[in-house]
Amino acid sequence: MDLRKILILLLSVAFLIIGCPKDEDDNNTPPTAEDNASGTVTTTTSGTIETAEGARISVPVGAVPSLTDGSPATVVFSVERNNDIQVSPPDNMNRVSDVYLFGPEGFTFARPVEVAVPVPGDGDPGEVSLWRHNPTTGEPEYFGSEYDPATRTVKAMTYQLSPWYVTGRPQVDDASGCLRINNSGSSWLYVCIETYSLEYPYQADWIPDGNGVLYAPPGTIGWSNVGNWYLAQGTYTFCLQREDQMNPGQYYHRITEPITIANAWHYNSPNCVDLPSSDFAGADPGRCGCNPTPTTPVGTGDIQVTLTWFNAQSLDLDLWVTDPTGQTCAYFNNPSSTGGVLDRDNQCGDYVNGTPENIYWTTTPPSGEYKIEVDWYGDCGNGLQSQAFNVRTVVHGTTRTYARTINADQTMEVARFTFSGSTVTWLPPQTAPSVRGIARPVKN
């Protein structure tokens, strides 16, 4: 046997041992080691969902908005580590944590929830900052945060969930400053930013867009009794929001005088400026302009599948879930005879960026195999050729999120699983060819 044949034989054996590389879209399991958790919270309850390594969501009572008829709603919250989410920290900062996807995405809560991301290791991380990955622009958004050196976690308040991560750098003159919030009374207290003028204007690139002049949509810093919250140095006008605990939705607020934050912080030397809650007697009634309008929750059940995509231009994608009887629950078969319901359809005529589509079962779902697909219905005249999206599955309260990209006029299979009683088995998706030129049922 000549040398060339020997090399071919060796390469063939190596290929059989190693196997062919998988395309990321063919992988049905999360691409990074799991550090995940999920839990259910209602309008009238609170809850903390925490992973084994300390990433968590803390949800206060009333954060889950009521349904349109005023009855309590239920939301399944989740924390999923996923370092395959591509994030872009500012040039002078290094990511020092894993990337965590907090869910559900695409919703605005009635009260701020707290997200916390752990910083691995045991050294001094220097200045740590918590960033939200804007799913529409891909840009980092800086949030006022608090660092706990004992647990090495960075936490922030937010009304909207998405991917989050922590950066670190040595303490320098243009590092964030510290605002100390003291809410020692019994009132719920939200603090958001009405106006700002930054000491280092380049940091304005980190300020999120939307909802007026805010530091972080919707600008919430915290509702805990006392906390040190790190913000970019500058002069701010804050709005303090009081909500009647006995009568949710009854608001009182007052605007503070401008407060200047002019010193860089370190957790060993915070150099904080105080913002006390003061006395709300005589405060103006109403809601702070930097607090958002909550989103009505979607339905959930033993099986819930949610499709979310972010694009400033209108685009109509559709969620299809085929159950073991062969029925497909979608806009053209809603509800299905087995109890599947599509309660949110984000389409061209009333498109809202980031609004999720959602299918859930109102009755006990049939046992057997389920198939989840996403269909490109139309580009709403915008000429779009592809779109990234997430499909979030909730089966018996356990979540799993799939990130994919679909091309124009394609129908893509995303996931399969079998469901029987309390047993769920995830299956590899079958390779589904692109479907182009098929006439979909016309929407009303």
ABEGO torsion letter per residue (X at the ends): XBAAAAAAAAAAAAAAAAEBBBBAAABABBABBBBBBBBBBBAABBBBBBBAAGBBBBBBBGABBBBAAGBBBBBBBBBBBBAABBBBBBAABBBABBBBBBOBBGBBBABBBBBBBBBBEABBAEBBBBBBBBAAAGBBBBBBBBBBAAAGBBBBBBABBBBBBBBBBBBBAABBBBBBBBBABABBBBBBBABBBBABAAAAAABBBEGEBBABOAGBAEABABBBBBBBBEBBBBBBBBBBAABBGBBBBBBBBBBBBABBBBAABAGBBBBBAEBABGBBBEBBAABBBBBBBBBBBABBBBBBBBBABBBBBBBBBBBAAGBBBBAABOBBAAGBBBABBBBAAABBBGBBBBBBBABBBBBEBBBBBBBBABAGGAGBABBBBBBBBBBGGBBBBBBBBBBBGBBBBABBBBBBEABBBBBBBBBBBBBBGBBBBBBX
